[in-house]
């Protein structure tokens, strides 16, 4: 154990920060796991609702130095790519909704 009072205070601060960092890292892992589970179950709508929260949390963690900025960007990119891959194309969505896109107007010559 440290002898000086300043060293004891630094030890307390270090423990508090480590606890906070561990909680944030755990939250990131849980969010990522929940998102991947939704994608695996083809539950695209709920995954689309979760992606903004996930992006915000990973960006904040990268900005604060909890994880590297590039790691945060890479995770966000990979998860977004999986979501886009599972999302049906726009034309399929319009047909499912029962509406068709309006015909384009002819261009005057």
ZABA-127326 format. One record per residue: residue number from 1; residue in one letter; chain; z negated, y negated, x negated of N, C-alpha, C, O, CB in turn. Coordinates in steps of 0.2 Angstrom, whole numbers, plus 5000, padded with zeros to 4 digits. Each point is the difference from the previous one (the first is absolute). Glycine has a CB too. Layout:
REM residues N
- NUM/A/A/Z/Y/X/Z/Y/X/Z/Y/X/Z/Y/X/Z/Y/X $
...
//
This chain:
REM residues 109
- 1/X/A/5000/5006/4996/5000/4994/5004/5000/4994/4996/4997/5000/4994/4997/5006/5015 $
- 2/X/A/5009/4989/4993/5001/4993/4996/4993/4997/5000/4996/5001/5005/5016/4998/4998 $
- 3/X/A/4987/4997/4992/4993/4997/4999/5000/4993/5003/4996/4998/5003/5002/5009/4987 $
- 4/X/A/5008/4989/5009/5000/4993/5002/5002/5000/5007/5003/5004/5003/5001/4993/4986 $
- 5/X/A/4993/4997/5014/5001/4999/5007/5007/4999/5002/5002/5003/5005/4987/4992/4996 $
- 6/X/A/5015/5002/4995/5007/4999/5001/5004/5006/5001/5004/5001/5004/4995/4988/4990 $
- 7/X/A/4999/5016/5001/5003/5006/5000/4999/5004/5006/5004/5004/5003/4995/4996/4985 $
- 8/X/A/4995/5000/5015/4998/5003/5006/5004/4997/5006/5002/5004/5004/4986/4998/4991 $
- 9/X/A/5013/4991/5005/5003/4997/5005/5008/5003/5000/5003/5001/5005/4989/4989/4995 $
- 10/X/A/5011/5010/4994/5006/5003/4999/5001/5007/5003/5005/5001/5003/4997/4991/4987 $
- 11/X/A/4993/5012/5009/5000/5007/5002/5000/5000/5007/5004/5004/5003/4990/4999/4987 $
- 12/X/A/5002/4993/5014/5000/4999/5007/5006/4998/5003/5003/5003/5005/4985/4995/4994 $
- 13/X/A/5015/4997/4998/5007/4998/5002/5005/5005/4999/5004/5001/5005/4993/4987/4992 $
- 14/X/A/5003/5015/4998/5005/5006/4998/4999/5005/5006/5005/5003/5002/4995/4995/4985 $
- 15/X/A/4994/5004/5014/4999/5005/5005/5003/4998/5007/5003/5004/5004/4987/5000/4990 $
- 16/X/A/5008/4990/5008/5003/4997/5007/5007/5000/5000/5003/5002/5005/4987/4991/4996 $
- 17/X/A/5013/5005/4994/5008/5000/4999/5003/5006/5001/5005/5002/5003/4994/4988/4990 $
- 18/X/A/4998/5015/5003/5002/5007/5000/5000/5003/5007/5005/5003/5002/4992/4998/4986 $
- 19/X/A/4998/4998/5015/4999/5002/5007/5005/4997/5005/5003/5004/5004/4985/4998/4994 $
- 20/X/A/5013/4992/5001/5005/4996/5004/5007/5003/4999/5004/5001/5004/4989/4989/4996 $
- 21/X/A/5009/5011/4993/5006/5002/4998/5001/5007/5003/5006/5002/5002/4994/4991/4988 $
- 22/X/A/4995/5011/5010/5001/5007/5002/5001/5000/5008/5004/5004/5002/4988/5000/4989 $
- 23/X/A/5005/4992/5012/5001/4999/5008/5007/4998/5001/5003/5003/5005/4985/4994/4997 $
- 24/X/A/5015/4998/4995/5007/4998/5001/5005/5006/4998/5004/5001/5004/4992/4987/4994 $
- 25/X/A/5003/5015/4996/5004/5005/4998/5000/5006/5005/5005/5003/5002/4993/4994/4986 $
- 26/X/A/4996/5004/5015/5000/5005/5005/5003/4998/5007/5004/5004/5003/4985/5000/4992 $
- 27/X/A/5011/4990/5006/5003/4997/5006/5008/5001/4999/5004/5002/5005/4986/4990/4998 $
- 28/X/A/5012/5006/4991/5008/5001/4999/5002/5007/5000/5005/5001/5003/4994/4989/4990 $
- 29/X/A/4997/5015/5005/5002/5007/5000/5000/5002/5007/5005/5004/5002/4990/4998/4987 $
- 30/X/A/5000/4996/5015/5000/5002/5007/5006/4997/5004/5003/5004/5004/4984/4997/4996 $
- 31/X/A/5014/4993/4999/5006/4996/5004/5007/5004/4998/5004/5001/5004/4990/4988/4996 $
- 32/X/A/5007/5013/4994/5006/5003/4997/5000/5007/5003/5005/5002/5003/4995/4991/4987 $
- 33/X/A/4995/5010/5010/4999/5007/5003/5002/5000/5008/5004/5004/5002/4988/4999/4989 $
- 34/X/A/5005/4992/5012/5001/5000/5008/5008/4998/5001/5003/5003/5005/4985/4993/4997 $
- 35/X/A/5015/5000/4994/5007/4998/5001/5004/5006/4999/5005/5001/5003/4992/4987/4993 $
- 36/X/A/5002/5016/4998/5004/5005/4999/4999/5006/5005/5005/5003/5002/4994/4994/4986 $
- 37/X/A/4995/5003/5015/4999/5005/5006/5004/4998/5006/5003/5004/5003/4986/4998/4992 $
- 38/X/A/5011/4992/5006/5004/4997/5006/5008/5001/4999/5003/5002/5004/4988/4990/4998 $
- 39/X/A/5011/5007/4992/5007/5001/4998/5002/5008/5001/5005/5002/5002/4995/4988/4990 $
- 40/X/A/4995/5014/5005/5001/5007/5001/5001/5003/5007/5003/5005/5001/4991/4996/4988 $
- 41/X/A/5002/4995/5015/5000/5002/5007/5005/4997/5004/5001/5000/5006/4987/5002/4993 $
- 42/X/A/5017/4994/4998/5005/4996/5003/4998/4995/5005/5003/4999/5005/5004/5011/4993 $
- 43/X/A/4987/4988/5001/4997/4994/5004/5002/4994/4997/4995/4996/4997/4995/5011/5007 $
- 44/X/A/5016/4990/4997/5002/4995/4997/4997/4993/5002/4999/4996/4996/5012/5010/5003 $
- 45/X/A/4988/4994/5008/4997/4993/5003/4993/4999/4997/4999/4994/4998/5008/5008/5012 $
- 46/X/A/4989/5003/4989/4993/4999/4997/5001/4998/4993/4996/4996/4997/4999/5012/5012 $
- 47/X/A/5010/4995/4988/5001/4999/4992/5002/4993/4999/4998/4996/4996/5005/5016/5002 $
- 48/X/A/5001/4985/5007/5003/4993/5000/4994/4995/5001/5000/4995/4997/5011/5009/5007 $
- 49/X/A/4984/4998/5000/4994/4996/5001/4996/5000/4994/4996/4995/4999/5005/5007/5013 $
- 50/X/A/4998/5004/4984/4996/5000/4995/5003/4997/4993/4996/4998/4996/4999/5013/5009 $
- 51/X/A/5011/4989/4994/5003/4998/4994/4998/4992/4998/4999/4999/4994/5011/5009/5009 $
- 52/X/A/4990/4988/5002/4998/4993/4998/4993/5000/4997/4998/4996/4995/5009/4999/5013 $
- 53/X/A/4988/5009/4995/4993/5000/4997/5000/5003/4993/4997/4998/4996/4999/5003/5016 $
- 54/X/A/5008/5004/4987/5001/5004/4994/5002/4995/4995/4998/5000/4994/5004/5011/5012 $
- 55/X/A/5004/4986/4995/5003/4995/4995/4995/4995/4998/5000/4998/4994/5011/5004/5011 $
- 56/X/A/4985/4995/5000/4996/4995/4999/4994/5002/4995/4998/4997/4995/5005/4998/5016 $
- 57/X/A/4994/5011/4991/4995/5002/4996/5002/5002/4992/4996/4999/4996/4999/5006/5015 $
- 58/X/A/5011/4998/4989/5002/5002/4993/5002/4994/4996/4999/4999/4994/5005/5012/5011 $
- 59/X/A/4999/4984/4998/5001/4993/4997/4994/4997/4998/5000/4997/4994/5010/5002/5013 $
- 60/X/A/4985/5001/4997/4994/4997/4998/4996/5003/4994/4998/4997/4995/5001/5000/5017 $
- 61/X/A/5002/5010/4988/4997/5004/4995/5003/4999/4993/4997/4999/4995/5000/5009/5013 $
- 62/X/A/5010/4991/4993/5004/4998/4994/4998/4993/4997/5000/4999/4994/5009/5009/5010 $
- 63/X/A/4991/4988/5001/4998/4993/4998/4994/4999/4996/4999/4996/4996/5008/5000/5014 $
- 64/X/A/4988/5008/4993/4993/4999/4997/4999/5004/4994/4995/5000/4997/5001/4998/5014 $
- 65/X/A/5009/5006/4987/4999/5004/4994/4997/5007/5001/4999/5003/4995/5000/4986/4999 $
- 66/X/A/5000/5013/5012/4997/5007/5001/5005/5005/4999/4998/5005/4997/4995/4990/5012 $
- 67/X/A/5013/5004/4992/5006/5004/4998/5005/4996/4997/5000/4994/5001/4998/5015/5008 $
- 68/X/A/5006/4993/4987/5006/4996/4997/5004/4998/5005/5002/5003/5005/4997/5003/4984 $
- 69/X/A/5004/4988/5010/5005/4996/5005/5006/5005/5001/5002/5001/5006/4994/4988/4990 $
- 70/X/A/5006/5014/4999/5006/5004/5000/4999/5006/5004/5004/5003/5004/5000/4992/4985 $
- 71/X/A/4990/5008/5010/4998/5006/5004/5000/4998/5007/5002/5004/5005/4991/5000/4986 $
- 72/X/A/5004/4991/5011/4999/4998/5007/5007/4999/5003/5002/5002/5006/4987/4992/4992 $
- 73/X/A/5016/5003/4998/5007/4999/5003/5003/5006/5000/5004/5001/5005/4996/4988/4990 $
- 74/X/A/4999/5016/5001/5003/5006/5000/4998/5004/5006/5004/5003/5003/4997/4997/4984 $
- 75/X/A/4993/5000/5014/4997/5004/5006/5003/4997/5007/5002/5004/5004/4987/4999/4989 $
- 76/X/A/5011/4991/5007/5002/4996/5006/5008/5002/5001/5002/5002/5006/4989/4989/4993 $
- 77/X/A/5013/5009/4996/5007/5001/5000/5001/5007/5002/5004/5002/5005/4998/4990/4986 $
- 78/X/A/4994/5013/5006/5002/5007/5002/4998/5002/5007/5003/5003/5004/4995/5000/4984 $
- 79/X/A/4996/4994/5015/4998/5001/5006/5005/4997/5005/5001/5003/5006/4987/4998/4991 $
- 80/X/A/5014/4993/5002/5005/4996/5004/5006/5004/5001/5003/5001/5005/4992/4988/4992 $
- 81/X/A/5008/5014/4997/5006/5004/5000/4999/5006/5004/5005/5002/5004/4998/4994/4985 $
- 82/X/A/4991/5007/5011/4999/5006/5005/5000/4998/5007/5003/5004/5004/4991/5001/4987 $
- 83/X/A/5004/4989/5010/5000/4998/5007/5007/4999/5003/5002/5001/5005/4986/4994/4993 $
- 84/X/A/5016/5001/4998/5006/4999/5001/5005/5006/5001/5004/5000/5005/4995/4989/4989 $
- 85/X/A/4999/5016/5002/5004/5006/5001/4998/5004/5006/5005/5003/5003/4995/4998/4985 $
- 86/X/A/4994/4998/5015/4998/5003/5006/5002/4996/5006/5001/5003/5006/4990/5003/4988 $
- 87/X/A/5011/4988/5005/5001/4995/5006/5007/5002/5002/5005/5000/4996/4987/4991/5000 $
- 88/X/A/5009/5010/5011/5007/5001/5002/5004/4993/4999/4998/4995/5000/4998/5014/5009 $
- 89/X/A/5011/4992/4991/5004/4994/4999/5000/4996/5006/4998/5002/5005/5009/5005/4987 $
- 90/X/A/4995/4987/5007/5000/4995/5005/5004/5002/5006/4998/4999/5006/5001/4992/4986 $
- 91/X/A/5007/5012/5007/5004/5002/5006/4997/5005/5004/5001/5000/5006/5009/4998/4988 $
- 92/X/A/4987/5007/5003/4996/5005/5004/4994/4997/5004/4999/5002/5006/5004/5006/4985 $
- 93/X/A/4994/4987/5006/4995/4996/5004/5003/4997/5006/4996/5000/5005/4997/4998/4984 $
- 94/X/A/5012/4999/5011/5003/4996/5005/5002/5005/5006/4999/4998/5006/5005/4993/4986 $
- 95/X/A/4999/5015/5006/5002/5005/5005/4994/5003/5003/5000/5001/5006/5010/5001/4987 $
- 96/X/A/4984/4999/5003/4994/5002/5003/4997/4996/5005/4998/5002/5005/5000/5004/4985 $
- 97/X/A/5003/4987/5009/4997/4995/5005/5005/4999/5006/4997/4997/5004/4997/4998/4986 $
- 98/X/A/5012/5008/5010/5004/4999/5005/5004/4994/5000/5003/4998/5005/4989/5008/5001 $
- 99/X/A/5008/4990/4989/5004/4994/4999/5005/5001/4995/4999/5004/4995/4992/4989/5009 $
- 100/X/A/5015/5004/4997/5005/5001/4995/5001/4993/4997/4998/4995/5003/5008/5015/5003 $
- 101/X/A/4997/4990/4988/5001/4993/4997/5006/4997/5003/5005/5003/5002/4990/5001/4987 $
- 102/X/A/5004/4989/5012/5006/4997/5004/5006/5000/4996/5000/5000/4994/4992/4993/5011 $
- 103/X/A/5014/5007/4998/5006/5001/4996/5001/4993/4997/4999/4995/5002/5006/5013/5006 $
- 104/X/A/4998/4992/4986/5001/4994/4996/5006/4996/5003/5005/5003/5002/4990/5003/4987 $
- 105/X/A/5004/4988/5011/5005/4996/5002/5006/5000/4996/5000/4999/4993/4992/4993/5012 $
- 106/X/A/5014/5008/4997/5006/4999/4996/5001/4994/4996/4998/4994/5003/5008/5013/5005 $
- 107/X/A/4996/4993/4986/5000/4994/4996/5007/4996/5002/5005/5004/5000/4988/5001/4991 $
- 108/X/A/5007/4989/5010/5006/4996/5001/5005/5000/4994/4997/4999/4995/4997/4994/5014 $
- 109/X/A/5012/5008/4992/5005/5000/4994/5003/4993/5000/5004/4999/4995/4998/5013/5006 $
//
